Amino acid sequence: MRVAQTMILIFFVHAHFLIFVFESAGQSTPKEYLVQTSTVDDIPKEPGWRDPAYRGWEVLSIPGLISTYYDLELDGKLDYMVTRKIARKASAEEIDMARAIELAQYDHQAVYFSNPVIYFANKYPLFYCKGLDYRKNCRNIWVDISEDGLNGNEEVYTLGSPLQNTH
């Protein structure tokens, strides 16, 4: 009985020591690797393609998503991205630019032109991302499941627990 109590005591001392070591190691992490806590109030309004911060767009490797990039600080580095779901595509040979814009306005969608494809995407983003690195990875991500614009129902999105964002 005495041996079992001693083993349990040794286990708890080791566990407490390991927790202390990991907490101490976390304090020496460089600032650029620390995740900033963010709130929904931190989400900037999307500037739009006419704004000087606009830097372009691309279809993502994840099927059905398209991202628009911005340099909000105008320092030559991307720092904001919004991602929308692609609703449909059309061939640039079948439809001209004026007609595509007309259709997008009628359907309340965003339109992205490339040759030979025209992309029609949801009007409002699904994801908002602030703090991009050189690989376009996000530091702070919010998800708007309703895709109804910035109105306060956006949630902080974490890859560690993505199921909390599904309803």
HUKA-V193202 format. One record per backbone hydrogen bond with DSSP energy under -1.0 kcal/mol. CO is the residue of the C=O (numbers start at 1). NH is the residue of the N-H. E is the energy in kcal/mol with one decimal. If there is no record, write none. Layout:
<<CO;NH;E> <CO;NH;E>>
This chain:
<<1;5;-1.9> <2;6;-2.0> <3;7;-2.4> <4;8;-2.2> <5;9;-2.3> <6;10;-2.4> <7;11;-2.4> <8;12;-2.3> <9;13;-2.1> <10;14;-2.4> <11;15;-2.6> <12;16;-2.4> <13;17;-2.3> <14;18;-2.5> <15;19;-2.2> <16;20;-2.1> <17;21;-2.3> <18;22;-2.5> <19;23;-2.4> <20;24;-2.3> <21;25;-2.4> <22;26;-1.8> <26;29;-1.1> <30;33;-1.6> <31;34;-1.0> <39;42;-1.8> <40;43;-1.6> <48;51;-1.1> <51;54;-1.8> <53;71;-2.6> <56;69;-3.1> <58;67;-2.7> <62;65;-1.4> <64;86;-3.0> <65;60;-2.1> <66;84;-2.8> <67;58;-2.1> <68;82;-1.9> <69;55;-2.7> <70;79;-2.3> <70;80;-1.7> <71;74;-1.2> <79;131;-2.8> <80;70;-2.6> <81;129;-2.9> <82;68;-2.5> <83;126;-3.0> <83;127;-1.9> <84;66;-2.2> <85;122;-2.2> <88;120;-2.9> <90;118;-3.0> <91;95;-1.5> <96;100;-2.3> <97;101;-2.4> <98;102;-2.1> <99;103;-2.6> <100;104;-2.5> <101;105;-2.5> <102;106;-2.2> <103;107;-2.4> <104;109;-2.9> <110;121;-2.8> <112;119;-3.0> <116;92;-3.1> <117;114;-1.5> <118;90;-2.3> <119;112;-2.8> <120;87;-2.6> <120;88;-1.9> <121;110;-2.5> <126;144;-3.0> <127;83;-2.4> <128;142;-2.5> <129;81;-2.5> <130;140;-1.8> <131;139;-1.3> <133;136;-2.1> <137;133;-1.7> <140;130;-2.5> <141;157;-3.2> <142;128;-2.3> <143;155;-2.4> <144;147;-1.4> <155;143;-2.8> <161;164;-1.4> <162;165;-1.6> <163;166;-1.4>>
